[in-house]
Amino acid sequence: MFVITGANGQTGGAVARTLLQQNQPVRVVLRPGRSGEEWQSQGAEVAHADVQDKTALTDAFTGARAAYVMNPPAYAVDDMLVSARAVADAYRAALEASGTRAVALSSFGSQHAEGTGNILTTYVLEQALSPLGASFVRPGGFMTNWLPSLPTMRNGVLPSFYAPLDRPIPQVAVADIADTVVRELQRSDSRTIELAGPADYAPTDVAAAFSIAFGRPVTAQAIERDQWPQALAQFGLPPAAIHSWMEMWEGLNSGHIRFEGTPERGQMTIEDFAKASVAGAQARA
């Protein structure tokens, strides 16, 4: 039995579906009150637990060969680190009590204890679970982070916090993250895997890929540093969260946030991602 937290999110859902396609027994962990009918129809068991509830998590993890754990984004709270520590402590207690091995979603840059903004939440998770022998998957930036910009790309502009626009950044598709997690769940050893796409891509590369997918020009455009607070505030973030996001972008643009070693390479290119994303958006329209 494999237990998957965050099953209604990007990576958790992809991991659970991949395991089910392999005819592996799966138990998904959903937030209290969330319907599990869709997962049950696919053959999964359903458990409900808040990720800060040690008792409910222990029940969900008990009897599992391994569990996939991740820290759900808490962008709306005043202090993400307080929430991250509570989640990490709950995972640690539940994994210890149940005797379950964990594979955790982390991030590139999680080796640093400062200067990484939001990525400090995965540093906290690694510090909590490393003594238990957990494995960690550290992906680069998610390719899906470009999707909120689809409307502006239709109008020919790809806004970017990354700068300079021609500097490649490690990015990876959710499908490649899921495949890596599924592989690690079925191992018995503990290790840290850094993961990127087949190549690193600059914002100009992303714009070129979406230009092909849309069939018309898309140009990358840097969001100036003094415009970051206003741009981030449009997402409804509180001031503390805006500070964390800005620190993360500064760490990415300075090169402080980077891989420790040579990453494994996934299969999906930015060109294939752009093509699939535009086709999916057009099909839903």
N, C-alpha and C positions, 0 to 999 in steps of 0.2 A: 504494500500500500504506500502510495506517495501522497503527501499532504501539500496542498498548494494554497498559500495565502494570496490575497489580491487577485482572486480569480476573475473578478469583473473588471480588472484593469488591463492595461496593454500586455505586459510581460506575463503576469499570472495567468491570464486567459489563454495566451499562446502556449504557455508551458502545459497547462491542463489539457488543452485540445490535442497537442502533440502526443502526450502520454496516452490519451484515450484512443487516438488513432493507432497506437502501437499495442492496443489491447492490454494496457497496464491498468491495475486498479488505482483509482484516484479518489481522493476526498478533498473537496474544495472547501475553503473556509470563507464564509461570507459575513458581512456585518449583520448584527442582530436586526431582524425585521426584513431583510432582503429575501426575496423569493428564490428558491433553489430549483424550481421546476425545470427550467431550461437545462441545467446541469444534470439533473436526475434523468431527463429524457435522453441524455447522451451517455448515460451509464455511470455517472459519478455519484459517490456519496456526498452528502452535504452536511457541513457542520457550521454553526454560527458562533462567532466570537469577536469581541472587540479586541483590537491588537494591543491594548493596554490591560486586558483582563487575563491575568496569569492562570487562573483556574480554568476558564473556558478554553484557553489555548492549550493547556495541558491535556484536557479531555480531547481536543481536536487532534493533537499530535500522538496520543497514546496508540501504540500498535503499528505505527508507521515505520517503514524502512528508512525514509528520509523525508524532510520537509523543505519546501522552497519558501523562504521568508524574505520580505521586503518591507521597507518603511514607507507607508503611504504618504504622499505629499501632504503637508499641513501648511499650505501657503497662507491660509487665512488667519492663523494664530499670530499672536504678538511675538512669540519666541519659539522658532522651530526646533531649537536645540533642546528645550525643556520637553517638548513632545517626543523628540527623537530618543532622548534618554529613557523616557517612560516606556516607549515601545521596545527599545533594546533590552531593558531590564525585564520586561514581561516575556519576551522571547527567551532570554537566557534562563529564567526560572522555569518556564514551561518545557524547554528542551532538556534541562537537567532532570526535571521531575519525570519526564516521559522516557528519557534515555534515547531520544531521537537525534539522528544526525541531521545537520542543516546545510543547505546551499543557499547563500544569501546574495541578493542583488546589491552590488556596490557601485562604484563609479571610478573612472580614471581620476587621479588626484586625491584618492582617499588615503594615501600614505601620509598626507599632510595634516597637521593638527591646527593649522590656521591659514588664513588667506585664501580660502576656497568658497566662502559663502555657503550656499545651500548644500554643497558637497560635504560639509562638515557633518551632516546628518548620517552619511554613510561611513565616515570615519568613526563616529560614535558606535554605529552598529558593528563595525569590524572589531573595535576594541572590546566590545561586550562579548562577542561570540568566538573570537579567536581562541580563548582558553578552552573552549569546548570542542575544538577540532573542526570547526565549520570550514567549508569552502566558500570562496568569494568569487563572483563574476564581476569584473570591473569593465563595463563597456565604455566606449567613447560616447560622444553626443548622439542622442537618438535622431535618426533621420526624420522620424515623425514630428520632431520639434519644428520642422518647416511647414507643416500642414496648416497651422493657423494663418499663414500668409498666402494661402491659395487665392483668396479674393483679390488681394493686391497684385499677385502675380498674373491673374487674368487681365489686369490693367497694365501689365508690363513692368512692375517693380517688385523686387524682392528685398524688403528691408532687413538689415542684419546688424546685430549687436557685435558680431565678430569683426575685428579689424586687425590688420589691413585686409581688404577684401580679397586679395590674391594669396593669402597665407592659408595653406591646407590645414584642416583640423580633423582629427580622427572622428569618424561618424560610423554608425552601424544600424542595421535594420533590426526591428523587433524579432523578426523570424529567426535571424541568426543568433540573437540573444537566447531565444527560447530553445533552439537546438542545442546550444552550449549548456544551458541549465539542465535540460533533460539528460544529456550525456553525463554531467557531473552528479546528478541525483542517483545514477545507477552505478557509480563508482563507490569505493569504500574508503579511499584515502582523502586527505585534506590538502587543498592547495588553492592558490589564487590565480585566476585566469584573467588576463587583460585581453580585451576583444575590440577589434575595429573592423570596418568594412574592407573590401578588396584593395582599396586605396584610400588615402586621405583626400578630403575635398575642401577646397576654398569656397567661399560664397559665390565667387564668379563661376566655379564649376557647377554649383547647384543651380544657379540661374541659367547656365547653358543647358543643363539637363531638362529643366522645366520649359525652356524655350522650344526644345525639340518636342516635348510631350504636348505642349499647347499648340504647337505649330505657328508660333509667332514670338517675337523677341521679348525676353525678360531680362532686365538689367538689375544687378545687385547694387544696393544703395546703403551705405553705412548710416546708422543712426548715431548722430554725434553724441559725444559723452555728456554734454550739458543737457541733452534731451532725454537721457535715460530715465530720470525720475518720472517725467511726465508720461513717457511711453509705457513704463511699467505700471503706473497708477491707473492706466486705462483698463488693466486687468482686475481692478478692485483690490489690490494688495495693500495691507497696512504698511506704515512707514518702516517697521522693523524688517518686514519681508522684502521691501524694496531695497533696503540696504544690503541684505543678503544676496539678492539677485545681482546687484551692482558689483559687489565684491567678487562674485563668481565670474562675471563677464570680464572684470579686470584681471582675474587670475588666468582665465583662458587666453586673453589677448596678450598677456605678458609672457606666457609660456610656463607660468608657475604650475598650472594644472596640466599635467602631462602623465604619460605612462612611466612606470618605473623601469620596465624592460621592453622587450620586443613583443608586441601583441600578436595573438592569433588573428587570423584574417577570416572574416565571414565571406559569404558568397554574393549577397545582393549588392549590386552597384547603385550609385546614385541615379544613373540613367534608368535602370529598371525600376527603381523606387518611384521616380518621377512619373514614368509612364503608367505604372499601376495606380498611383495616387490620382492622377488626372482622369484616368479611365473610370476609376471608382466614383469620383466626384460627379462625373458626367452621367454615370448610370443612376446615381441617386437624385439627380436634378429633375 
